[in-house]
Each structure stands twice: as structure tokens, then as C-alpha cells.
Amino acid sequence: MIDVIRIYYHKIERQLSENKFQALCQQLPDAAQLKILQYRRWQDGHAMLFGRLLLKIALLEEGYPSMCLEHLWFDKYNRPFIDSGVDFNISHSGNYVLCAITRVGRIGIDIEQIKATTVDDFKSFFSNDEWCNVIYANDPVGCFYHYWTIKESTMKADGRGLSIPPQSIISHSDYAVIDNKKWGLKKIDIDMNQYSCHLAFERYDTFHSSSAKHDIIHYNLDGTFYPVSIIEIEHCT
């Protein structure tokens, strides 16, 4: 049996014209449009806009109707969901916006732009072993973001987010542990020199091998074909 996780992502190259921005917003429910328009920085508004558009594309590809985002709900941890048929997760940083989706188990994804960071400020977020790996790494900042995206993606998959103490997450090369539960990990290669990205997924014990393929589609949004990249990860169970 092959289970599939798909990651849709878009690189925001520049600010959209007002007409294109409005046309894309109109493809979303009124509540989402209102929230997008409340952002002061255009980068934040564009990130949410494309996050919701990628989610809509992902759901359409899974067979959901065009009005699917009208039925977007949020749990007590503010994690969005549609129904029990799929699980999805959205992340954005810098120029990239990602949406991961699957029909098998829960997933979490996190991307972070690698920036100059005073890593010492975050020591309390790491286990002793992780912290040693960070400070003695050839690239401490890059190593910091490696572990940070592992922790973020796993917390997002679990669903409780930052209510989980990050230092309590035990990370390994291909899985992480929260409260004795293993979550599979896969490093996602997107602009590797400038970004760190990890995907966390459920059912680690049955997902011993995986392969990934990349593709690019030009999706028709507002009459304009926008490039949407797809990473498809297959797990043999």
C-alpha cells in the first residue's frame, strides 16, 4: 500500500498589483478576505492569501468542492480543519508559502528563513544533546534552524503547538518523540542555503521508507497562471 503526502508551495517574487490582489482575495470566503486586509505589511497579507489559495488548490485536487473553504473550522488550539477525511498544515517564511496535505494520519510542516540569530537566547528550548550539536556545529545558526523546524513541525502535527515545551521534544535523524509517541520526519529541500524546512507525519513505525518527486504546475488563479510547485512523498506501508 502506498500513502501519499503532498506539499504545495509558491514563491512570492514581488507585491501583486492591487487589481490582482483583489481578484485573488475574491476567491476566498469573506472572513478570510477580512483577515487578510487587516495586515499592515503587504508581505503578511500575501502570505496568508497564498496559504489559503494553496489549501484550496490542495483540497480541490483531493476532490473537495470549490466552496470547501467555507467549511474551514478551528479547534481549541486554533488548528484549522475541514473534516476527518484529510489533514493539512500551512507554513510560511520569507518568500515561501507551503501547504502539506494527506489522507493518512496527521502532519505538520514548518519552513524558516535562515537569518542571523543570537542562538544563545534560545538555549532553554533545546535538550542538552541538541544544544551541544548547535554550539559546536560548523554552522551554528543553520543547525539551530534545523532543530527549530523539527520541533515546530512536530508540535504542529501533534496539534497542541507551543503549549508543548519545545525542550521536551526528543529529536532523532528521522523521527521525533512527544509524550512517548514517535512522529516521522523528512527534511524538505527548498532553497536549502537560505531556508530550513521539515515535515512531520504520523505512523512512523510503518513508514520505514519514502521517496519524493518534485513537479511544477501553473495553476489558473484569477485568469493568471501562477506557478505552484508540488512535492509528492510516497510511503510504502
Secondary structure as UniProt FT lines:
FT   STRAND          2..11
FT   HELIX           18..25
FT   TURN            26..27
FT   HELIX           30..37
FT   HELIX           42..61
FT   TURN            62..63
FT   TURN            66..67
FT   HELIX           68..71
FT   STRAND          73..74
FT   TURN            76..77
FT   STRAND          80..81
FT   TURN            84..85
FT   STRAND          87..93
FT   TURN            94..95
FT   STRAND          96..102
FT   STRAND          107..113
FT   HELIX           119..125
FT   HELIX           128..135
FT   HELIX           140..158
FT   HELIX           161..163
FT   HELIX           166..168
FT   STRAND          170..171
FT   STRAND          175..178
FT   TURN            179..180
FT   STRAND          181..187
FT   TURN            192..194
FT   STRAND          195..201
FT   HELIX           204..206
FT   STRAND          210..221
FT   TURN            222..223
FT   STRAND          224..236
//
